[in-house]
Amino acid sequence: MKKIVLGALLLLGLAGCGAQNTAPIPHYSSTKEQELLSSKKDKLNDTQKKQFWKIGRAAAKRATKVDGNEKNWKYLKDDTLYVAKTAKKQQYEIVYQVKATKPFPVKVSYGMLIKFNKNSLEKPSYKVQSLDTNLVDF
């Protein structure tokens, strides 16, 4: 009986640890500018990086559809990502860059300001406040 109770407590403890393993947005309420991810800095955990990559990619894909110039994304590959906290609460600057080799080598950079509605990257709720697209020399 003791083994069953101990096993149940262990499982509940592990389940509780998993439930607390959320992906909060770093420095969510801060008004201090801070670089979080670049070629020189990495202050994000793996889950946070993965979610910021998804957010950057989704915003870039949406932008190409809005322009009426939907690109063939099967030829575009993730290249670089830059994430910084801005001086405004809940606002982040993201620069997502892709590269293509077909039909010719090119890099496209999408710079965006994003305001999050809640402090979670698990199911992020955000608004893209601005988005710029630039063609970058390869």
Secondary structure as GFF3:
##gff-version 3
##sequence-region A 1 138
A	DSSP	alpha_helix	2	20	.	.	.	ID=ss1
A	DSSP	beta_strand	34	37	.	.	.	ID=ss2
A	DSSP	alpha_helix	46	66	.	.	.	ID=ss3
A	DSSP	three_ten_helix	73	75	.	.	.	ID=ss4
A	DSSP	beta_strand	76	85	.	.	.	ID=ss5
A	DSSP	beta_strand	91	100	.	.	.	ID=ss6
A	DSSP	beta_strand	106	116	.	.	.	ID=ss7
A	DSSP	beta_strand	126	136	.	.	.	ID=ss8
###
